[in-house]
Amino acid sequence: MSIILNLNFVIDNQMKFHTSLLFAMVFLLISCSRKALPEKEETHPDEPMQNVSLDKFLKRVQVNVEKHQWKDFLDKCDSASKSNQLVGMKLKEPQYIAMLLGIADTGNSVVVAPTEITLDDLNKIAKARITEYEEFINGLEAFGRITMNDGRKLKIRLRIGIKNNNYYLLEKNN
């Protein structure tokens, strides 16, 4: 009986050794086949938005706003929402952009008087800073400040959706 127990002990230890050896070989194979991703020092606003970090996405949005790159800004929007607003609701692009940035609201508007927002109004943005964000179950909100050419300061409030690890801009009510 003790010979059988000793034999089972030896077989059990050999199995553990071989299993450990197998795991070590698989780990070594996987770690040797990985390649480091190239690091980018700059953020280019015209690069595709797929699989970028949130920080890079927000930086690109900020650059688009500061440099008045409204086409690139609109390219970062949810396409169904953009189509619904611009085609279905016949909202003009400058109004839609201001709405997305949260600068079309009473008391926090790019225009001083309650008039239609134009590209000329948006192009009076001197500086944009996105300073923080808050995560929610279905996306996040980013906050910051816009400084206008006349010195007025407005609050930025962006809704951002996430789908398949890609970020896109949303309307506030989505």
Rosetta silent file (secondary structure, phi, psi, omega in degrees, C-alpha in Angstrom):
SEQUENCE: MSIILNLNFVIDNQMKFHTSLLFAMVFLLISCSRKALPEKEETHPDEPMQNVSLDKFLKRVQVNVEKHQWKDFLDKCDSASKSNQLVGMKLKEPQYIAMLLGIADTGNSVVVAPTEITLDDLNKIAKARITEYEEFINGLEAFGRITMNDGRKLKIRLRIGIKNNNYYLLEKNN
SCORE:     score description
SCORE:     0.000 S_00000001
   1 L     0.000  -40.335 -179.109    0.000    0.000    0.000 S_00000001
   2 H   -68.904  -28.167  177.143    2.814    2.405    0.841 S_00000001
   3 H   -67.583  -40.340  179.320    4.436    1.715   -2.553 S_00000001
   4 H   -65.883  -43.021  178.619    1.192    2.732   -4.317 S_00000001
   5 H   -63.168  -43.290  178.111    0.950    5.899   -2.216 S_00000001
   6 H   -64.487  -38.154  178.664    4.584    6.769   -2.947 S_00000001
   7 H   -64.602  -43.465  177.122    4.024    6.086   -6.655 S_00000001
   8 H   -62.229  -38.561  178.991    0.956    8.382   -6.673 S_00000001
   9 H   -63.788  -43.739 -179.922    2.999   11.055   -4.885 S_00000001
  10 H   -64.555  -46.212 -179.734    5.796   10.814   -7.487 S_00000001
  11 H   -63.089  -43.009  179.815    3.323   10.921  -10.412 S_00000001
  12 H   -62.008  -43.608  178.865    1.461   13.856   -8.836 S_00000001
  13 H   -66.372  -37.853  177.561    4.707   15.827   -8.371 S_00000001
  14 H   -64.690  -39.260  178.405    5.806   15.065  -11.931 S_00000001
  15 H   -64.096  -42.873  178.737    2.452   16.347  -13.250 S_00000001
  16 H   -62.927  -41.255  179.802    2.811   19.543  -11.239 S_00000001
  17 H   -63.571  -46.835 -178.509    6.350   20.019  -12.555 S_00000001
  18 H   -66.201  -37.777  177.361    5.305   19.454  -16.180 S_00000001
  19 H   -64.873  -43.448  178.352    2.300   21.753  -15.819 S_00000001
  20 H   -63.611  -41.203  178.875    4.494   24.465  -14.326 S_00000001
  21 H   -63.419  -41.658  178.548    7.045   23.990  -17.083 S_00000001
  22 H   -62.191  -46.456  178.496    4.321   24.251  -19.730 S_00000001
  23 H   -61.987  -39.850  179.435    2.980   27.511  -18.252 S_00000001
  24 H   -64.457  -40.281  179.751    6.499   28.948  -18.082 S_00000001
  25 H   -67.172  -41.807  178.290    7.136   28.120  -21.744 S_00000001
  26 H   -63.060  -44.610  178.818    3.819   29.653  -22.848 S_00000001
  27 H   -60.565  -43.962  179.966    4.536   32.830  -20.846 S_00000001
  28 H   -63.149  -42.291  178.528    8.032   33.057  -22.346 S_00000001
  29 H   -62.093  -44.686 -179.675    6.659   32.614  -25.871 S_00000001
  30 H   -66.443  -45.169 -176.526    4.017   35.317  -25.374 S_00000001
  31 H   -68.363  -29.523  178.890    6.390   37.812  -23.772 S_00000001
  32 H   -76.731  -24.298 -177.026    8.993   37.397  -26.524 S_00000001
  33 H   -89.166   -8.048  178.711    6.461   38.005  -29.305 S_00000001
  34 L   -76.938  145.331  176.572    5.163   41.340  -27.934 S_00000001
  35 L  -122.623  144.256  178.092    6.395   44.560  -29.459 S_00000001
  36 L   -72.772  138.285  175.504    6.391   47.951  -27.846 S_00000001
  37 L   -74.037  142.622  177.947    4.038   50.454  -29.413 S_00000001
  38 L   -66.226  139.109  178.302    5.756   53.530  -30.785 S_00000001
  39 L   -88.100  139.444  177.221    5.394   56.543  -28.528 S_00000001
  40 L  -109.850  130.557 -179.965    4.074   59.758  -30.034 S_00000001
  41 L   -85.337  -30.111 -176.651    5.199   63.011  -28.552 S_00000001
  42 L  -112.415  156.899  172.943    2.682   65.178  -30.381 S_00000001
  43 L  -107.411  124.922  179.928   -1.032   64.957  -30.923 S_00000001
  44 L  -105.550  118.270 -173.997   -2.115   65.615  -34.489 S_00000001
  45 L   -65.842  -14.721 -177.829   -5.746   66.715  -34.778 S_00000001
  46 L   -97.397    3.117  177.445   -6.180   65.260  -38.256 S_00000001
  47 L   -76.322  154.414  177.698   -5.264   61.669  -37.324 S_00000001
  48 L   -58.990  149.910 -174.509   -8.074   59.065  -37.100 S_00000001
  49 L   -91.661    5.293 -176.481   -9.782   58.923  -33.704 S_00000001
  50 L   -74.487  136.130  173.755   -9.874   55.138  -33.344 S_00000001
  51 L    53.956   41.852  173.245   -8.285   53.588  -30.276 S_00000001
  52 L  -103.462  160.258  178.790   -6.723   56.718  -28.856 S_00000001
  53 L   -72.369  160.775  177.825   -6.552   57.498  -25.189 S_00000001
  54 H   -60.006  -41.636  179.743   -9.068   59.812  -23.603 S_00000001
  55 H   -58.950  -43.734  179.140   -6.330   62.383  -22.952 S_00000001
  56 H   -66.489  -40.672  178.676   -5.394   62.470  -26.633 S_00000001
  57 H   -59.892  -48.941 -179.293   -9.043   62.707  -27.682 S_00000001
  58 H   -64.073  -37.373  178.057   -9.645   65.655  -25.337 S_00000001
  59 H   -64.217  -41.350  179.293   -6.415   67.335  -26.465 S_00000001
  60 H   -65.564  -40.324  176.614   -7.492   67.020  -30.112 S_00000001
  61 H   -61.541  -46.339  179.830  -10.898   68.499  -29.317 S_00000001
  62 H   -58.758  -45.188  179.076   -9.204   71.372  -27.491 S_00000001
  63 H   -63.727  -43.371  178.257   -6.866   72.019  -30.454 S_00000001
  64 H   -57.331  -41.860 -178.475   -9.804   71.897  -32.903 S_00000001
  65 H   -70.140  -47.681 -178.353  -11.643   74.528  -30.866 S_00000001
  66 H   -63.293  -36.729 -176.928   -8.639   76.818  -30.368 S_00000001
  67 L   -95.423    5.705  177.488   -7.604   76.668  -34.023 S_00000001
  68 L    59.203   40.527  177.760  -11.218   76.889  -35.252 S_00000001
  69 L   -91.473   73.266 -170.299  -10.962   73.534  -37.043 S_00000001
  70 H   -70.799  -31.825  177.036  -14.704   73.029  -37.079 S_00000001
  71 H   -64.116  -46.438  178.251  -14.777   70.269  -39.713 S_00000001
  72 H   -63.261  -37.850  176.682  -12.349   68.187  -37.643 S_00000001
  73 H   -60.869  -47.766 -179.461  -14.401   68.963  -34.526 S_00000001
  74 H   -65.899  -27.995  177.447  -17.595   67.771  -36.250 S_00000001
  75 H   -66.472  -17.481  179.479  -15.818   64.609  -37.415 S_00000001
  76 L   -90.405    3.749 -177.807  -15.511   63.649  -33.734 S_00000001
  77 E   -89.120  155.157  172.703  -19.300   63.711  -33.268 S_00000001
  78 L   -61.265  122.741 -172.303  -21.667   60.778  -33.131 S_00000001
  79 H   -65.222  -37.783 -179.766  -22.744   60.448  -36.787 S_00000001
  80 H   -66.998  -42.799  179.328  -26.401   59.546  -36.086 S_00000001
  81 H   -65.698  -43.876 -179.885  -26.819   62.470  -33.705 S_00000001
  82 H   -61.110  -45.274  179.438  -25.052   64.859  -36.078 S_00000001
  83 H   -63.511  -42.298  179.420  -27.249   63.777  -38.979 S_00000001
  84 H   -60.803  -44.439 -177.034  -30.396   64.086  -36.873 S_00000001
  85 H   -73.809  -46.254 -173.887  -29.519   67.632  -35.764 S_00000001
  86 H   -81.358  -35.674 -178.352  -28.063   69.019  -38.997 S_00000001
  87 H   -97.435  -54.262 -176.410  -30.309   67.277  -41.542 S_00000001
  88 H   -67.057  -48.463 -177.432  -33.421   66.248  -39.640 S_00000001
  89 L   -91.703   -6.742  179.574  -33.779   69.276  -37.354 S_00000001
  90 L    57.789   34.712  175.520  -32.076   71.637  -39.849 S_00000001
  91 L   -76.145  140.619  179.422  -29.831   73.059  -37.148 S_00000001
  92 L   -79.889  148.959 -176.248  -26.935   75.081  -38.542 S_00000001
  93 H   -53.199  -47.099 -179.301  -23.400   73.808  -37.910 S_00000001
  94 H   -59.965  -38.039  178.161  -22.248   76.756  -35.732 S_00000001
  95 H   -66.063  -41.360  178.935  -25.286   76.355  -33.472 S_00000001
  96 H   -63.747  -44.059  178.478  -24.674   72.606  -33.234 S_00000001
  97 H   -60.830  -47.014  179.263  -20.984   73.140  -32.374 S_00000001
  98 H   -61.954  -38.482  178.673  -21.882   75.685  -29.684 S_00000001
  99 H   -64.136  -43.625  179.184  -24.507   73.295  -28.311 S_00000001
 100 H   -62.786  -38.123  179.700  -21.950   70.448  -28.117 S_00000001
 101 H   -77.462  -14.425 -177.329  -19.474   72.705  -26.310 S_00000001
 102 L    79.752   22.613 -178.964  -22.145   73.932  -23.913 S_00000001
 103 L  -115.055   32.517  175.463  -21.648   77.548  -24.991 S_00000001
 104 E  -118.480    7.617 -176.135  -25.100   78.144  -26.465 S_00000001
 105 E   -88.167  150.952  175.675  -26.868   78.387  -23.109 S_00000001
 106 L   -58.307  130.651 -179.442  -28.293   81.542  -21.592 S_00000001
 107 L    85.021   -9.481  178.262  -25.612   83.108  -19.379 S_00000001
 108 E  -145.279   54.467 -173.951  -22.871   80.976  -20.978 S_00000001
 109 E  -115.297  147.869  177.257  -23.145   81.823  -24.650 S_00000001
 110 L   -66.745  -24.484  175.534  -20.611   82.628  -27.309 S_00000001
 111 L  -103.316  145.709 -178.119  -22.913   85.476  -28.404 S_00000001
 112 L   -77.648  -48.120  178.997  -23.778   88.348  -26.070 S_00000001
 113 L   -93.006  153.056  179.579  -27.294   89.005  -27.399 S_00000001
 114 L   -71.060   81.909  178.113  -29.753   86.167  -28.049 S_00000001
 115 L  -126.111  173.689  177.619  -29.056   85.811  -31.773 S_00000001
 116 L   -67.240  136.045 -179.843  -28.192   82.967  -34.086 S_00000001
 117 L   -81.179  133.617 -179.045  -24.627   81.721  -33.553 S_00000001
 118 L  -117.102  170.908  174.844  -22.386   81.995  -36.627 S_00000001
 119 H   -62.528  -34.567  176.254  -18.918   80.754  -37.548 S_00000001
 120 H   -58.944  -39.789  177.388  -17.691   84.325  -37.015 S_00000001
 121 H   -63.702  -45.586 -179.715  -18.891   84.061  -33.403 S_00000001
 122 H   -65.929  -33.372 -178.795  -17.100   80.720  -32.903 S_00000001
 123 L   -73.962   -2.203  174.461  -13.950   82.078  -34.518 S_00000001
 124 L   -88.390    4.216  175.272  -13.737   84.684  -31.724 S_00000001
 125 E   -73.207  123.308 -178.910  -12.628   81.916  -29.366 S_00000001
 126 E   -93.269  -38.870 -175.143   -9.090   82.798  -28.285 S_00000001
 127 E  -148.591  144.240  175.924   -8.278   79.915  -25.952 S_00000001
 128 E  -133.343  135.875  177.395   -9.834   76.612  -24.894 S_00000001
 129 E  -136.921  121.954  172.509   -8.818   74.445  -21.938 S_00000001
 130 E   -99.343  118.309 -169.266  -10.368   71.138  -20.975 S_00000001
 131 E  -108.179  -23.985 -177.056   -9.342   70.642  -17.378 S_00000001
 132 E  -158.899  167.665  175.834  -11.273   67.693  -15.959 S_00000001
 133 E  -148.965  161.018  179.364  -13.816   64.994  -16.644 S_00000001
 134 E  -131.042  130.373 -177.669  -16.280   62.812  -14.800 S_00000001
 135 E   -89.415  144.466  175.131  -17.102   59.243  -15.807 S_00000001
 136 E  -128.324  174.911 -179.480  -20.598   57.819  -15.984 S_00000001
 137 L   -60.935  -42.852 -174.958  -21.963   54.392  -16.902 S_00000001
 138 L  -105.331   22.487  178.894  -22.684   55.364  -20.524 S_00000001
 139 E   148.715 -149.008  179.029  -19.827   57.820  -21.136 S_00000001
 140 E  -155.389  168.813  174.420  -18.368   60.876  -19.511 S_00000001
 141 E  -123.395  135.506  177.370  -18.523   64.648  -19.297 S_00000001
 142 E  -111.207  146.054 -176.098  -15.506   66.908  -19.743 S_00000001
 143 E  -129.352  153.624  177.349  -15.293   70.401  -18.314 S_00000001
 144 E  -178.991 -156.233 -176.810  -13.122   73.409  -18.920 S_00000001
 145 E  -136.452  147.277  170.274  -13.014   77.055  -20.022 S_00000001
 146 E  -117.884  136.149  172.985  -13.086   79.042  -23.211 S_00000001
 147 E  -110.576  127.239  179.521  -11.690   82.553  -23.341 S_00000001
 148 E   -86.485  162.943  178.638  -13.155   84.814  -26.012 S_00000001
 149 L   -56.812  -31.719 -179.108  -11.203   87.530  -27.854 S_00000001
 150 L   -84.646    5.059  176.931  -13.030   90.168  -25.783 S_00000001
 151 L    95.255  -11.849  178.551  -11.861   88.532  -22.528 S_00000001
 152 L   -63.001  145.718  177.440  -15.151   86.840  -21.584 S_00000001
 153 E  -114.448  131.105  179.440  -14.772   83.401  -20.050 S_00000001
 154 E  -120.950  152.465  178.392  -17.257   80.642  -20.795 S_00000001
 155 E   -89.168  134.489  173.038  -17.601   77.176  -19.318 S_00000001
 156 E   -94.325  138.463  173.831  -17.095   74.144  -21.573 S_00000001
 157 E  -143.610  105.137 -177.051  -19.217   71.097  -20.899 S_00000001
 158 E  -108.550  133.849  170.502  -18.782   68.210  -23.350 S_00000001
 159 E   -94.558  133.250 -177.341  -20.651   64.902  -23.339 S_00000001
 160 E  -128.648  128.655  176.544  -18.505   62.070  -24.633 S_00000001
 161 E   -98.433  160.168  179.096  -19.651   58.613  -25.614 S_00000001
 162 E  -131.505  126.641  177.185  -17.522   55.478  -25.760 S_00000001
 163 E  -143.870  124.252 -178.857  -18.103   52.645  -28.216 S_00000001
 164 L    52.775   44.308 -179.988  -15.594   49.878  -28.973 S_00000001
 165 L    62.844   20.659  176.426  -12.871   51.848  -27.138 S_00000001
 166 E  -116.097  143.329 -178.491  -13.447   54.874  -29.374 S_00000001
 167 E  -102.154  147.500  176.412  -14.574   58.285  -28.140 S_00000001
 168 E  -152.551  154.754 -178.641  -17.079   60.598  -29.808 S_00000001
 169 E   -83.522  142.183 -179.969  -18.924   63.812  -28.955 S_00000001
 170 E  -126.863  161.584  171.034  -22.603   63.716  -27.997 S_00000001
 171 L   -72.922  158.480 -178.152  -25.356   66.206  -27.361 S_00000001
 172 L   -63.360  -31.908 -174.279  -26.044   66.897  -23.692 S_00000001
 173 L   -87.056    3.950  178.026  -29.463   65.215  -23.714 S_00000001
 174 L   -80.312    0.000    0.000  -28.209   61.814  -25.022 S_00000001
